[in-house]
Amino acid sequence: MSSIPKVTIIIATYNRAPFILEMLQSIHKQTFLDWEALIIDDGCTDNTLEVISPILQQEERFHYYSRIKSYTKGTSGCRNYGLDIAKGDYIIFFDDDDVAHPQNLELCVIELSKDEISFCRYIRTSFFGDFDYSFDYSKEYVSFYIDVNDIEKVLKYELPFNSCAVMWKKKCFKNSRFNEDISYADEWELYTRILSQGIKGISIEKCLFYGRKHTDSITGEFIRNNLNRKTSYYKAILLVLGNLKEKKLLSYSLIRHFIIMSLGFKEYNLFSKIIIILDLSQYKKLKWQLFYVLLPLRLTVYKLKKRIIKK
């Protein structure tokens, strides 16, 4: 291995003493060896450092940093700090409470060795409680290419782009960073922004990452209607719309999708903000306003039809 690693793993951490060691151990067991792992402490107040100190001393490829004040507190700030000090040609973000498949880095690096490929996406699944370490080590899998034409699938979660389910060539972040004003859907906003630049990647149909489900996770907070997380999602939606509008990538179905989403953000007046961003003609504006007004009724009828069909 050279002094400059091929892969940089960036792990933002905050008060994950019960889980983080299992994450680091899964990195230590990777079949691909040429990596560095940057652990960015976001101001932990528990005994995280005490828990991971033995593995830090044992393995020199792990590097521990405290987030510096020039980066905003939160996952986005920590990841941006990690990006700015990363040495690897390839970048991947792991969460501090999950488990990575032993072949995660190996298979992604193989795919990224192709010149035309800028990122490698793979399958991520979830687990509760104790993790089952029965891994599938097969290298046989189906793959397909992803480009700007797949943005709609990504935004609709038909093609999930979880932060821990993509390895990127570092060049993808040359002029792109996480928005530190948002603490939820930050990767959703950034990754679609990168995709909108016209890069090409590949998706491999093999599970290489396992996300732990628990009530203290960021997603868990959003599900419980945490105000900060919901506000961040609202901000992310506006950023995504603004970027797609600028790049002329907004389709009718995407506009429809976001207007339907706006029903869940009435307290933010999201529908009106969307209409402003779209900068429509008066006719089209009235058309979407009518769609929005009738939307609750249409959704109710749709749900009733589904119930009748099930019976």
N, C-alpha and C positions, 0 to 999 in steps of 0.2 A: 504493500500500500504506500502511496505517495504521501507527502506532508499536506497536500491539498486533497481533501476527500472528494469523491465523486458525488455523494449525496449529502445534503444537509437536511436534518429532521428538526423542525421547530416545534417546541412544546411550550405553550403558555400554561402557567399553573397558578392556582389560587386555592389554598386550603383544601388540598386533596390528599392529605396524609394517609387516609385509609386505602387509597386506590393507586397512587402514582407509582409505587414500587413495582406493581404488576405490569404497568405500562412499560417502564424502563427495562424490566426483565424480558419482555417480549421483543424489545429492540435488540437487546444483548444477544438474543437467540436467532437473529436474522441470518439467513444463509449467505446473503451478500454482506461482505465485511467492510467495504470501503466507504464508511459513513462517519459523520459527526452528528451529535444530537445536542441542540442548544436548548437548555431548560431555562425559560424566562420566568422568574418569580415576579408576580404582579402585586407583591406586598403581603405575602402569607402571614397570618397571625397564629397559625397552628404549628405543629412540629414537623412540617414537610421536610425541611432541610435536614433535621435529625434523622428522619426515616430514610432519606436517600443518600446520606453521607457515606455509608459503606460501599455502595455501588459506584459512587463518584470516585472514591479512592481506588477501587478495584479496576475501573475501566476508564482509561484516559480519553476515550472518544466522547464521553459525556462531559459537557461544559455547563456550568451553572452561572447564571447572571441574574442580577436584580434589575428590573426595568428602570431605566433612567428617566428623570423628570421631563425630558423633552418629548417623551411619548406618553399619550393619554392613558390613564388607568383603564384596563380592560383587555380582553383578548385581542382586539384589533391592534392596539398600541404595542402589545407584547410581540405579536407576529411581525409587525413592521420593524420593530427593533431587531428581531431575529433575521429578517430579510436583509437588513443593512449591515449585519456582521457575518452573514453566511459566506462560507468559502466554496461550497459545492457547486457543481454545474447544474445539478438537479435539486429541486426544492420539494419537500413534502411536509404537511402540517399534521401532527398527531395531537389528539386531546389527552389530557393527563389522567383520565379515568377509564381508558379503553384498553383493548388488546389488539396487537397487530399479528397477522399471520406470518409465520417464519419466512415465507417466500415473498413477502410484500415488496421489499426493495429489489430483490433479484429479478422478478418478472417485469416490474416497471422499467428497470434499467435496460433490460433486453429490448423492450418495445421502443424506448426513447433513443436507442442507438440508431434508429432509422432517421435519416436526415429530414424527411418531410413531416415528422411527428414532433409536436411541441408539448404534448401532455399525454399522460396515460391515466385513464379512468378505470376503476374496477368496482366490483360489488362490495357494498358494506351492509352488514346485517346487525341486529341488536340482540342483546341478551339481558336477562335479569338475574340477580344473585351471583352465585359462583359460576365461573366460566368452565366450559367443557373443552379441554385441550385435545380433542380428537380432530386433528387437521387433515385435510385432503392435500397431499403433496403432488398430485398430478400436474403435469405441465401441458395437458391437453385442454384447450378451451376455445370457444368461439369468440371472434372479435369483429368489431365494425368501426368505421371511421366517424369522427364527429367534426363538424365545422360550423360556420356562422349560420347555416341553414337549420341547425338544430337548437338555436337559441329558444325558440318557442317551447320546445319539449322540456328544456332545462327550466324555464320560468314557470311552467305548469307542473313541475315535479314529475313529469312523465319520464324524464331522464335525470334522476337526482344527481346533483353535483355537490355532495357533502364535502365539507372542508377536509375531512380525513380520508377521502376516497379518490384523490387525484395527486399524481406526481407531475410536476411541471419542470420544463427547462427554465433555468434562472432568467433567461432573456425575456420571458413572458412578463416579468415584474420590473423590467427596465424603467418603464414610465407609469407603472400601476402599483398602487398600494391599497391596503384596507382603509376604508373610511373610518377614522377613529371617533366620529360623532355617533356611530351606531354600534350597538352591542348585541344585536340579533339580526340575522339575515345578512350579515356583513360579507360572508363568503359568497352568498347568492348574488349580491350586488357586484362584487369585484369580479367573480368568475365570468358572469355574463358580459361584463364590461371588457374583459380580456378576449372572450370569444368574439365579441362584436368587431374586434380589430382584424378578423379574417384568418386567424391561425387555425391549424388543423391538428387534431389529436386522434387517439384511438381508445376504444373501450374494450376491455377484456371481461368476458363473462365468467369470472371466477371471484369468489369471496375472499378478500385479502385483509379485511378489517372488521372488527367487532366492537360496536358501540354499547357501552354499559348504560342501561336505563335506570335512573334513580331520581328521586324528587328534587334533589339539589342541583340538577343539571340545568344549563341555560334553556334547553328545550322544555324541561319540566317547569321552569319558571314562566315561560311563555304560555304554556298550556293552562297554568293557574292564573292567567291574565295579569301577570306582573306588568305594571304600568310602563316601566323603563323599557322592557323587552318589546311591548306592543308599539310604543312610540318609535323605537328603532326600526321595527318592521315597516311602519308607515313612512318613515324617512327613506328607507331603502327602496320602497316602491316608487317614490317620486324620483329618486336618483336613477333608477333603472329606466323609467319612462323617459326622462330627460335625455339620457344617453341614446336610447333607441330612436327617439324622435330626431335627434341631431344626425344620426347615422342613416336615417330613412329606413329603419328596420321594423317599424311598427305595422303589423298586419291588422286587418279587421278583427280576426279571431283573438289576437293579443289584446287589442283595445277592449273587446267584449269581456275577456277574461279579467282584466284589471278593474273594469267597472263592476263586474259581479263581486270581485274581492272588496270593493269599496263599501259594500253593504256592512261589512264587519268593522268598518272604521268610521262610522257616522259621527262619532264624537270629534273626529279630526277634520270633518268636512272634506273627506278625501275625494269624493266624486267631483266636487267643484274644482279642486286642485288639479285633477286629471284633465278636466275640460280646458282649464287655462293652459296647461302644458301642451295639449294637442293643437291649440290655436286653430280651431275649426271654422268653417263657414257657418253662417247663421242657420242654414238649413240642416247641416250635419249636427250642429250643436243641439237643435230642437229635437232631432231624431234620437240622439243619445239620451237626452233628458226624458223623453217619453219612455224609452227603453228602461231607464233607471226607475221611473215612477211605477211602471207596471211589473218590474222585476220580482218584488216580494210575492205578488199574486201568481206569477208564472212558476216560481219555485215551489209554492204551496201545491199547485195543481200537479206539478211534476212528481212531487213526493207522494201525493195521493195515488197517482197512476202506478207508481212503483209498488206501493202497498197492495193495490188491487191485483197486479200481475203476480206478486208473490203468493197471494191466496189462491 
